[in-house]
Amino acid sequence: MTSHQRQRTARGVRPRLVFVLLVVAALVASACSISDSLTLEDPNDTRPERLEESLDGDADSGTDPDAADEPGGQAEEDVLPNNPAPGQGFQVPGPHPALAELGGQLAITDQADVVVARPNGTERRIVDGSSLREVIASQPVWSTGGAFLAWSAFGPDEQTVVVLEATEAEPMVSEATGSPVYYLQWRPDDLGLVFLRNGSTGGVEAGTLSPGEPVVPFSGGQPFFVSWGPTSERLAAHVGSRVMPSTLSLFEPEFGGASTVLSETVQFSAPDWLDDTTLIGATDDGLVSIDTETLESTVLVSLGAPIQFVVSPDGTQVAYRGFDAAAAIGEEPPLLVLDIASGETSVVLESDAVAWEWSPDSQRLAVLTTAASLAGGGISEIGIVPAQTEEDVTGFQWAFWTAEGQAPGFYGATPAHEPSSLEVTSYLPFFEQYAQSHNRWSPDSSAFAFAGTLTSPDGEMFSGIYVQIADDPSTFSLVSEGQHVTWSTSGLAAGVSPA
């Protein structure tokens, strides 16, 4: 998703880190020749202005592709075994044997095509060769149970949502949508999807579809964020407007889109569910839970705008970042995890958290941050990255945090890399929404997949889909070409071949 205009909040700007990410994306795009047509124009145009903060800052804060060649002043023995670090005997490894034991399937966006593969890159098959027929396929999303894969296909004469049964070679149905769809989310019961598309009169139009049934629009607004309720009977939505206050509302698509307004002070964010009847959202009061039966709300954390949050799959924890009223202007807030039952919080990262995503078992959190933050934040003390200074390290890393054990903390990280331009332009700016529908973790929560570019000492770039068992850097592997990946959270086990 992209934005044409952005709402200015009291705090005004995103952390400069996200703008640095955009600079990285431009570099990756030039190296990988990723088609600009892959990114749909999204009229969710009130995203906070925080993307722009470093426009007036130090130009050296961007990622320099040549800086990846620097050894960082570390002896070779200081680098974790088989953990590729640019400038230190770097090589891109092929699929590690351990990846063959992982379950589920990867859905990969590769240029204009949708590709399905095993976690180790084997049995790779194009399920929509859109590049062969002047159609762009995008936004692949697995159903909750992993039995189906849906994606958007659009071109001069085609605007459809395609649904594939995971064990089949050919799509089972293709539903016409009238205009390009740029976001999809499955119902928890796998019987249909909610979609967002460009409205006929502007803005965002939301609707539902089920295979073999007509498309049913039910609301519109600008911006528009959605979340299916656990029972699949209701949707929660943040509905924006140019002339009216944004609202947090409940919709019943099967009953003509009847809606109930829960809050009129909602912030720019996607709502989520803690259980069948309890919503969580960001309002002017902070993070609040709302009982959808009584409409009573409870402030969980008092915070100022902007607030970003992702709820764990089991609804017991919230990873969030927001501005404390006492914080200095321009001071970036930490990433925290709130335990809903106890009200206790744990600090995950003091600054520079770009995006985060819970594992399916709700015990682990993947955090995208700068490699400099990891090197300078004490994480090197437990052996995840070489003990380098912030000035020595460039790029971004997914770091893996858990609250398990005696003390919460990080237990692994990927090598430094540059996220793909498709990730930067379409997924990462809206990671809270995509965390509810698109998953990078393996079904057993042990491994992680991402799209990006690593750079060798001689400046050669290796772009594609990478997979790593989170706590074993020796398993880090390049498994496929592609610019985005999502992993089925359940479904086929290792060793089971599709029909």
JOSULSUL-V405412 format. One line per field, one symbol per residue. ss: DSSP state (H for helix, E for strand, C for the rest). burial: 1 if it has 16 or more other ideal C-beta (glycine too) atoms within 10 Angstrom, else 0. Layout:
# JOSULSUL-V405412
ss = ???
burial = ???
This chain:
# JOSULSUL-V405412
ss = CCCCCCCCCCCCCCCHHHHHHHHHHHHHHHHHCCCHHHCCCCCCCCCCHHHHHHHHCCHHHCCCHHHHHCCCCCCHHHCCCCCCCCCCCCCCCCCCHHHHHCCCCEEEEECCEEEEECCCCCCCEEEECHHHCCEEEEEEEECCCCCEEEEEEEECCEEEEEEEECCCCCCCEEEECCCCEEEEEECCCCCCEEEEEECCCCCEEEEEECCCCCCEEEEEECCEEEEECCCCCCEEEEECCCCCCCEEEEEEHHHCCEEEEEECCECCCCCEECCCCEEEEEECCEEEEEECCCCCEEEEECCEEEEEEEECCCCCEEEEEEECCCCCCCCCCCEEEEECCCCCEEEEECCCEEEEEECCCCCEEEEEEEHHHHHHCCHHHHCCCCCCCHHHCCCEEEEEEECCCCCCEEEEECCCEEECHHHHHHHHHHHHHHCCCCCCECCCCCEEEEEEEEECCCCCEEEEEEEEECCCHHHCEEEECCCEEEECCCCCCCCCCCC
burial = 1110011010101111111111111011101101000111011111111111110000000110101111110100011100111111010100110110011111111111111111111001011101000011111111110111111111100111111111000010101010011111111100011111111000111111111000101111111111111101011111110000011111101000101001100111111111000111111011111101000010011011111111111010111111100000000111111101000001011011111111110101111111111111101100011111000111111111111000000111111111111111111111111111111111101111111111110000111111111100101111111111111111110000000
